[in-house]
Amino acid sequence: MAEKSFQFMVTDAAGLHARPASDLSKFAKSLGSKVTLVKGDKRVDAKSVLMIMAAGVSQGNTVTFEVSGDDAEREAAELEEFCKQNL
């Protein structure tokens, strides 16, 4: 199983609340890999809207996404592109 991680600074004015959290969760669910969002000492399942919102990510926060699975390299690149376009 491969692993790939990347950091991303959230630019959406709402941070990762409601709509952006829902969009992120839906995209993460479309991936076959496990996707973990890390903010400080919080590690949450990025496929769960409630867990994403509970992480308390605000505009300007930098988070780390950890992607692990058979196709982690490609899926991490897709997730990073999604983040750049939507968050």
N, C-alpha and C positions, 0 to 999 in steps of 0.2 A: 504494500500500500504506500503510495506516494503522499508527500505533504508539501504544501506551498503556502507561504503567508505573505501578506503585504500590508502596508499601513495606508490609511486614507484619512484625510481631514474633511469632516462634514461641513459643507458650505450651505446646505438648505437652512433657511431662516428658522424653520420649525425644529431643526435637529432631527432626531430619529423618533418622532412621535406620530401617532395616527397614520396618515396617508403614507409618508415615506417608510415607516416601519412595515406597513402592510405590503407596499411595493417590494421592499427588500426581502421580506419573508416569502412572498410568492416567487420571486426570482430564485432565491436560495432553494426552495422546494423543487424547482425545475432541474436542479443539479443532482447528479447521482452521489456526489461526495458529501461528507459531513462538513458543515460550515459553522465555525465558531467565531463569534464576535467578542473581542477582548477590549475592555476599557478599564485601565488601571488594574485593580485586583478582581474585577468582575469578568467572568467568562460565561457567555450565554449562547444558546442554540439560536443561530440566525434564521432558522426555519420557523421560529415561534414569535409571532407578533408581540405577545405579552412579555416574553423574555427580552426582546429588543427594547421595548419601551421601558422595562424595569432597569435596564442598564443606564438610563439617564444620560443619553448622548445629546449634547447641545451643539448648536452651530459653533464651529471653530475647534471642536474637540477632535483629536486624532485617535482613531481606533485601529486595531489590528484585526484582520480577518485571517483565520487559519482554515485552510481547505485540505481535507485529507480523504483520499479515495484513489481508485485505480486511474482516474483521469484528472487528478488534482491540478496538474500544470495548466492544462487547457481551461478547465473550469474556473480556476483562480483568475486567469486572464479575462475570461468572460465576466466574472463577478466584478473585477476591477473596472472594466469598461462600463458595466451597468452603474456602478457607484459614481463614476465620473460624469455620466450623463444624467443621473437622477437624484443624487444626494449632495 
